[in-house]
Amino acid sequence: PSRAQDVSAQDVFKAAAGQKYFSLPKGLSCGDIQLKKPKFVGGGVQAEVFSAEVDPKGPAGSPTAGEVALKLSRLNNDYATATFAREQKLLRRLEAAGVPGVVRCLAEGEVATESGPRRGLVLSPFMPGAQNVSVKSGRAAPLSKPGEEAKRMQQLMETAVQVLEAGVAGVDVQVLQQETSGQLLWIDFTEAAILLPSPTGSTERDAMLVEPPAAICPEYEKRYTSAKAAVIGFATEVFLLVPPSSRALAAEALAVELEKLVAAPARGVGRSFQNVWTKLPWWGKGNEPP
């Protein structure tokens, strides 16, 4: 899609960077979900995140899960509308593909705040007190208990491989990690590239197209120039999230996940790119394959 017509990409990031988080009423709604007791958790350039409780008095059929995350746009314009609708579409795509370890989108819509309306996403599960793991914020230290680090690497690689298989190449990958259990949850697909078949329906790697976000952050611009560039960038980010001492465990987990794909009865849009993982330097001096 083209960038929002009412604001340039540069204006979006400059305006959002100067915003402070806003207050919310004690009761509010997003889509068809009634929420209560919102509490500010944190945020980035484009959005703020709150925890909130699902109000059981909401409409019939609403989710009954207790605590959820509410992501709110800093701005309220065509860009925000396009961005949040796209992230909902992307998360629903991953959910439909059965990708594990990814936050689920329960609702998207306008949310009334004390500073005026904002776009919102209701996300589940909410993981309080988790560490944010990304290239920018830093990789998490290996877990010390026997078997736990291997399990963490299995989680990371399983989700990464299946995200790509579903035709999504993450950009600025964000993963939450529970401090005690090491449980991982992938969040924030705002910048992600969506891989699309060619106009003729081809999913061969050289024919694939890329759908960028509504506005492109300048530092990621090259990631959307081709499907290959998007995939290489995504795989590199995942590699950088793995501590050097855990790369052998990650490589072993990766081999298992790729074998599962070979045996799968049906493959996804990103199938022609899965060899990208084997091109990364998992093995090095002092860390040779068995």
DRENDO-1510 file (C-alpha; in Angstrom, 1 decimal, always signed):
<recs>
REC; n; res; u; v; w
REC; 1; PRO; +0.0; +0.0; +0.0 .
REC; 2; SER; +1.0; +3.6; -0.5 .
REC; 3; ARG; +2.0; +5.7; +2.5 .
REC; 4; ALA; -0.8; +7.6; +4.2 .
REC; 5; GLN; -1.6; +10.6; +2.1 .
REC; 6; ASP; -2.2; +13.1; +4.9 .
REC; 7; VAL; +1.3; +12.8; +6.4 .
REC; 8; SER; +4.7; +11.9; +5.2 .
REC; 9; ALA; +6.8; +9.1; +6.7 .
REC; 10; GLN; +9.2; +11.5; +8.2 .
REC; 11; ASP; +6.4; +13.6; +9.7 .
REC; 12; VAL; +4.9; +10.5; +11.3 .
REC; 13; PHE; +8.1; +9.6; +13.2 .
REC; 14; LYS; +9.0; +13.2; +14.1 .
REC; 15; ALA; +5.5; +14.0; +15.5 .
REC; 16; ALA; +5.2; +10.7; +17.4 .
REC; 17; ALA; +8.6; +11.0; +19.0 .
REC; 18; GLY; +7.5; +14.2; +20.8 .
REC; 19; GLN; +4.3; +12.8; +22.2 .
REC; 20; LYS; +3.8; +11.8; +25.8 .
REC; 21; TYR; +1.6; +9.0; +26.9 .
REC; 22; PHE; -2.0; +9.9; +27.6 .
REC; 23; SER; -4.5; +9.1; +30.3 .
REC; 24; LEU; -7.4; +6.7; +29.9 .
REC; 25; PRO; -10.8; +6.5; +31.6 .
REC; 26; LYS; -11.4; +3.7; +34.0 .
REC; 27; GLY; -13.7; +2.0; +31.6 .
REC; 28; LEU; -13.3; +1.9; +27.8 .
REC; 29; SER; -13.9; -0.3; +24.7 .
REC; 30; CYS; -12.0; -1.4; +21.6 .
REC; 31; GLY; -14.0; -3.1; +18.9 .
REC; 32; ASP; -16.6; -5.2; +20.7 .
REC; 33; ILE; -14.5; -5.7; +23.8 .
REC; 34; GLN; -15.2; -3.8; +27.0 .
REC; 35; LEU; -12.1; -3.1; +29.1 .
REC; 36; LYS; -11.5; -1.7; +32.6 .
REC; 37; LYS; -8.7; -0.7; +34.9 .
REC; 38; PRO; -6.1; +0.3; +32.3 .
REC; 39; LYS; -2.6; +0.8; +33.5 .
REC; 40; PHE; +0.3; +2.3; +31.6 .
REC; 41; VAL; +3.1; -0.3; +30.8 .
REC; 42; GLY; +5.4; +1.4; +28.3 .
REC; 43; GLY; +5.7; +2.4; +24.7 .
REC; 44; GLY; +7.8; +3.3; +21.7 .
REC; 45; VAL; +7.8; +5.9; +19.0 .
REC; 46; GLN; +4.5; +5.0; +17.5 .
REC; 47; ALA; +2.4; +3.6; +20.3 .
REC; 48; GLU; +1.8; +3.2; +24.0 .
REC; 49; VAL; +0.9; -0.1; +25.7 .
REC; 50; PHE; -1.4; -0.5; +28.7 .
REC; 51; SER; -2.6; -3.5; +30.6 .
REC; 52; ALA; -6.3; -3.8; +31.1 .
REC; 53; GLU; -8.9; -6.3; +32.3 .
REC; 54; VAL; -11.7; -7.6; +30.1 .
REC; 55; ASP; -15.0; -6.5; +31.5 .
REC; 56; PRO; -17.2; -9.6; +32.0 .
REC; 57; LYS; -20.3; -7.3; +31.5 .
REC; 58; GLY; -19.3; -6.8; +27.9 .
REC; 59; PRO; -21.3; -8.0; +24.9 .
REC; 60; ALA; -22.1; -11.7; +24.6 .
REC; 61; GLY; -19.3; -13.6; +22.8 .
REC; 62; SER; -16.6; -11.2; +24.0 .
REC; 63; PRO; -13.3; -12.8; +25.2 .
REC; 64; THR; -13.5; -13.7; +28.9 .
REC; 65; ALA; -9.7; -13.7; +29.4 .
REC; 66; GLY; -8.7; -11.6; +32.5 .
REC; 67; GLU; -5.8; -9.4; +31.7 .
REC; 68; VAL; -4.9; -8.2; +28.2 .
REC; 69; ALA; -2.6; -5.7; +26.6 .
REC; 70; LEU; -4.1; -2.6; +24.9 .
REC; 71; LYS; -1.9; -1.0; +22.3 .
REC; 72; LEU; -2.8; +2.6; +21.4 .
REC; 73; SER; -1.5; +4.8; +18.6 .
REC; 74; ARG; +0.1; +8.1; +19.6 .
REC; 75; LEU; -1.5; +9.8; +16.6 .
REC; 76; ASN; -5.0; +9.6; +15.2 .
REC; 77; ASN; -4.9; +9.9; +11.4 .
REC; 78; ASP; -5.0; +7.8; +8.2 .
REC; 79; TYR; -1.5; +6.5; +9.0 .
REC; 80; ALA; -2.5; +5.2; +12.4 .
REC; 81; THR; -5.7; +3.6; +11.0 .
REC; 82; ALA; -3.8; +1.9; +8.2 .
REC; 83; THR; -1.0; +0.7; +10.5 .
REC; 84; PHE; -3.2; -0.8; +13.1 .
REC; 85; ALA; -5.5; -2.5; +10.6 .
REC; 86; ARG; -2.5; -3.9; +8.9 .
REC; 87; GLU; -1.0; -5.3; +12.1 .
REC; 88; GLN; -4.4; -6.9; +13.0 .
REC; 89; LYS; -4.5; -8.5; +9.5 .
REC; 90; LEU; -0.9; -9.8; +9.9 .
REC; 91; LEU; -1.5; -11.2; +13.4 .
REC; 92; ARG; -4.7; -12.9; +12.2 .
REC; 93; ARG; -2.7; -14.4; +9.3 .
REC; 94; LEU; -0.2; -15.9; +11.7 .
REC; 95; GLU; -3.0; -17.1; +14.0 .
REC; 96; ALA; -4.7; -18.8; +11.0 .
REC; 97; ALA; -1.5; -20.5; +10.1 .
REC; 98; GLY; -1.2; -21.9; +13.6 .
REC; 99; VAL; +2.1; -20.1; +14.3 .
REC; 100; PRO; +3.0; -20.7; +18.0 .
REC; 101; GLY; +4.5; -18.1; +20.4 .
REC; 102; VAL; +2.9; -15.0; +18.8 .
REC; 103; VAL; +0.6; -12.6; +20.5 .
REC; 104; ARG; -3.0; -12.8; +19.4 .
REC; 105; CYS; -5.1; -9.9; +18.3 .
REC; 106; LEU; -8.6; -10.0; +19.9 .
REC; 107; ALA; -9.9; -6.7; +18.5 .
REC; 108; GLU; -9.0; -3.5; +16.6 .
REC; 109; GLY; -10.8; -0.2; +16.6 .
REC; 110; GLU; -11.1; +3.3; +17.8 .
REC; 111; VAL; -10.6; +3.9; +21.5 .
REC; 112; ALA; -11.7; +7.0; +23.4 .
REC; 113; THR; -9.0; +8.6; +25.5 .
REC; 114; GLU; -8.8; +11.8; +27.5 .
REC; 115; SER; -6.7; +13.2; +24.7 .
REC; 116; GLY; -9.2; +12.3; +22.0 .
REC; 117; PRO; -9.7; +9.1; +20.0 .
REC; 118; ARG; -6.9; +6.8; +19.2 .
REC; 119; ARG; -6.5; +3.5; +17.2 .
REC; 120; GLY; -6.2; +0.5; +19.4 .
REC; 121; LEU; -5.4; -3.2; +19.4 .
REC; 122; VAL; -6.4; -5.7; +22.1 .
REC; 123; LEU; -3.7; -8.3; +22.4 .
REC; 124; SER; -3.4; -11.5; +24.4 .
REC; 125; PRO; -1.8; -12.9; +26.4 .
REC; 126; PHE; -0.4; -10.1; +28.6 .
REC; 127; MET; +3.0; -11.0; +30.0 .
REC; 128; PRO; +3.7; -8.7; +33.0 .
REC; 129; GLY; +7.3; -8.2; +34.1 .
REC; 130; ALA; +8.8; -9.8; +31.0 .
REC; 131; GLN; +12.1; -8.8; +29.5 .
REC; 132; ASN; +12.0; -7.2; +26.0 .
REC; 133; VAL; +14.5; -9.0; +23.8 .
REC; 134; SER; +15.5; -7.4; +20.4 .
REC; 135; VAL; +18.5; -6.4; +18.5 .
REC; 136; LYS; +18.2; -2.8; +19.9 .
REC; 137; SER; +17.4; -3.7; +23.5 .
REC; 138; GLY; +19.9; -6.6; +23.6 .
REC; 139; ARG; +19.7; -10.4; +23.6 .
REC; 140; ALA; +18.8; -12.3; +26.8 .
REC; 141; ALA; +21.4; -14.2; +28.7 .
REC; 142; PRO; +21.3; -18.0; +28.4 .
REC; 143; LEU; +19.2; -19.7; +31.0 .
REC; 144; SER; +21.3; -21.5; +33.6 .
REC; 145; LYS; +19.2; -24.6; +34.4 .
REC; 146; PRO; +19.9; -27.8; +32.4 .
REC; 147; GLY; +17.6; -28.2; +29.5 .
REC; 148; GLU; +16.0; -24.7; +29.8 .
REC; 149; GLU; +18.2; -23.0; +27.3 .
REC; 150; ALA; +17.6; -25.7; +24.8 .
REC; 151; LYS; +13.9; -25.3; +25.3 .
REC; 152; ARG; +14.2; -21.5; +24.8 .
REC; 153; MET; +16.1; -22.0; +21.6 .
REC; 154; GLN; +13.5; -24.5; +20.4 .
REC; 155; GLN; +10.7; -21.9; +21.1 .
REC; 156; LEU; +12.6; -19.2; +19.3 .
REC; 157; MET; +13.4; -21.2; +16.2 .
REC; 158; GLU; +10.0; -22.8; +15.9 .
REC; 159; THR; +8.3; -19.5; +15.9 .
REC; 160; ALA; +10.9; -17.9; +13.5 .
REC; 161; VAL; +10.6; -20.7; +11.0 .
REC; 162; GLN; +6.8; -20.7; +11.0 .
REC; 163; VAL; +6.5; -16.9; +10.8 .
REC; 164; LEU; +8.6; -17.1; +7.6 .
REC; 165; GLU; +6.6; -20.0; +6.3 .
REC; 166; ALA; +3.4; -18.0; +6.7 .
REC; 167; GLY; +4.9; -15.3; +4.5 .
REC; 168; VAL; +6.0; -12.8; +7.1 .
REC; 169; ALA; +9.5; -11.4; +7.5 .
REC; 170; GLY; +9.8; -9.5; +10.8 .
REC; 171; VAL; +11.5; -6.1; +10.9 .
REC; 172; ASP; +12.7; -4.8; +14.3 .
REC; 173; VAL; +11.8; -8.2; +15.8 .
REC; 174; GLN; +10.5; -7.8; +19.4 .
REC; 175; VAL; +10.2; -10.8; +21.8 .
REC; 176; LEU; +9.1; -10.8; +25.4 .
REC; 177; GLN; +10.7; -13.4; +27.7 .
REC; 178; GLN; +9.5; -14.4; +31.1 .
REC; 179; GLU; +12.3; -14.0; +33.6 .
REC; 180; THR; +11.7; -17.2; +35.5 .
REC; 181; SER; +10.4; -19.7; +32.9 .
REC; 182; GLY; +12.1; -18.4; +29.8 .
REC; 183; GLN; +8.7; -18.5; +28.0 .
REC; 184; LEU; +8.8; -16.4; +24.8 .
REC; 185; LEU; +6.1; -14.3; +23.2 .
REC; 186; TRP; +6.6; -12.4; +19.8 .
REC; 187; ILE; +5.0; -9.0; +19.8 .
REC; 188; ASP; +4.9; -5.8; +17.7 .
REC; 189; PHE; +4.8; -6.6; +14.0 .
REC; 190; THR; +4.3; -2.9; +13.0 .
REC; 191; GLU; +7.4; -2.9; +10.7 .
REC; 192; ALA; +7.1; -6.4; +9.4 .
REC; 193; ALA; +7.2; -7.1; +5.7 .
REC; 194; ILE; +4.5; -9.3; +4.2 .
REC; 195; LEU; +5.6; -11.7; +1.4 .
REC; 196; LEU; +3.1; -11.9; -1.5 .
REC; 197; PRO; +2.9; -14.2; -4.6 .
REC; 198; SER; +3.6; -12.6; -7.9 .
REC; 199; PRO; +0.6; -11.3; -10.0 .
REC; 200; THR; +0.6; -14.6; -11.8 .
REC; 201; GLY; +0.4; -16.5; -8.5 .
REC; 202; SER; +4.0; -17.7; -8.4 .
REC; 203; THR; +5.7; -18.2; -5.0 .
REC; 204; GLU; +9.1; -18.8; -6.4 .
REC; 205; ARG; +11.6; -16.7; -4.5 .
REC; 206; ASP; +12.6; -14.4; -7.4 .
REC; 207; ALA; +9.0; -13.7; -8.3 .
REC; 208; MET; +7.7; -12.8; -4.8 .
REC; 209; LEU; +6.6; -9.3; -3.9 .
REC; 210; VAL; +6.8; -7.4; -0.6 .
REC; 211; GLU; +4.1; -5.4; +1.1 .
REC; 212; PRO; +5.7; -2.7; +3.3 .
REC; 213; PRO; +4.0; -0.9; +6.2 .
REC; 214; ALA; +2.0; +2.3; +5.7 .
REC; 215; ALA; +5.1; +4.4; +6.5 .
REC; 216; ILE; +8.7; +3.2; +6.3 .
REC; 217; CYS; +11.2; +4.0; +9.0 .
REC; 218; PRO; +14.3; +5.3; +7.2 .
REC; 219; GLU; +16.7; +2.9; +8.9 .
REC; 220; TYR; +14.7; -0.1; +7.6 .
REC; 221; GLU; +14.1; +1.2; +4.0 .
REC; 222; LYS; +16.4; -1.3; +2.3 .
REC; 223; ARG; +14.5; -4.2; +4.0 .
REC; 224; TYR; +11.5; -3.7; +1.7 .
REC; 225; THR; +13.3; -3.5; -1.6 .
REC; 226; SER; +12.8; -7.1; -2.4 .
REC; 227; ALA; +11.5; -10.3; -0.8 .
REC; 228; LYS; +15.0; -11.6; -0.6 .
REC; 229; ALA; +16.2; -8.5; +1.3 .
REC; 230; ALA; +13.3; -8.8; +3.7 .
REC; 231; VAL; +14.0; -12.4; +4.4 .
REC; 232; ILE; +17.7; -12.0; +4.9 .
REC; 233; GLY; +17.2; -9.1; +7.3 .
REC; 234; PHE; +14.7; -11.1; +9.3 .
REC; 235; ALA; +16.8; -14.2; +9.6 .
REC; 236; THR; +19.8; -12.0; +10.6 .
REC; 237; GLU; +17.9; -10.4; +13.4 .
REC; 238; VAL; +16.8; -13.8; +14.7 .
REC; 239; PHE; +20.5; -15.0; +14.6 .
REC; 240; LEU; +21.6; -11.9; +16.6 .
REC; 241; LEU; +19.0; -12.8; +19.3 .
REC; 242; VAL; +20.9; -16.0; +20.0 .
REC; 243; PRO; +23.8; -15.8; +22.5 .
REC; 244; PRO; +27.0; -17.2; +20.9 .
REC; 245; SER; +27.1; -20.0; +23.5 .
REC; 246; SER; +23.6; -21.1; +22.5 .
REC; 247; ARG; +24.1; -21.2; +18.7 .
REC; 248; ALA; +24.7; -24.9; +18.6 .
REC; 249; LEU; +21.4; -25.4; +20.5 .
REC; 250; ALA; +19.6; -23.1; +18.1 .
REC; 251; ALA; +21.1; -24.9; +15.1 .
REC; 252; GLU; +19.9; -28.2; +16.4 .
REC; 253; ALA; +16.4; -26.8; +17.0 .
REC; 254; LEU; +16.4; -25.3; +13.6 .
REC; 255; ALA; +17.2; -28.7; +12.0 .
REC; 256; VAL; +14.2; -30.2; +13.7 .
REC; 257; GLU; +11.9; -27.4; +12.5 .
REC; 258; LEU; +13.1; -27.7; +8.9 .
REC; 259; GLU; +12.6; -31.5; +9.0 .
REC; 260; LYS; +9.0; -30.9; +10.1 .
REC; 261; LEU; +8.4; -28.6; +7.1 .
REC; 262; VAL; +9.7; -31.3; +4.7 .
REC; 263; ALA; +7.1; -33.7; +6.2 .
REC; 264; ALA; +4.3; -31.2; +6.2 .
REC; 265; PRO; +1.3; -32.0; +3.9 .
REC; 266; ALA; +1.0; -28.4; +2.8 .
REC; 267; ARG; +3.5; -25.6; +2.7 .
REC; 268; GLY; +3.1; -21.8; +3.2 .
REC; 269; VAL; +3.9; -18.7; +1.1 .
REC; 270; GLY; +7.4; -18.4; +2.5 .
REC; 271; ARG; +8.5; -22.0; +1.7 .
REC; 272; SER; +11.0; -21.1; -1.0 .
REC; 273; PHE; +13.0; -19.0; +1.4 .
REC; 274; GLN; +13.5; -21.5; +4.3 .
REC; 275; ASN; +17.1; -22.3; +3.2 .
REC; 276; VAL; +18.1; -18.8; +4.4 .
REC; 277; TRP; +18.6; -20.3; +7.9 .
REC; 278; THR; +21.3; -22.7; +6.8 .
REC; 279; LYS; +23.4; -19.9; +5.4 .
REC; 280; LEU; +23.9; -18.2; +8.8 .
REC; 281; PRO; +27.1; -18.8; +10.8 .
REC; 282; TRP; +25.7; -21.0; +13.5 .
REC; 283; TRP; +28.9; -23.0; +13.8 .
REC; 284; GLY; +32.2; -21.3; +14.5 .
REC; 285; LYS; +35.6; -21.9; +16.2 .
REC; 286; GLY; +35.0; -23.8; +19.4 .
REC; 287; ASN; +31.4; -24.4; +18.3 .
REC; 288; GLU; +31.7; -27.0; +15.5 .
REC; 289; PRO; +28.9; -29.3; +14.5 .
REC; 290; PRO; +28.9; -32.8; +15.9 .
</recs>
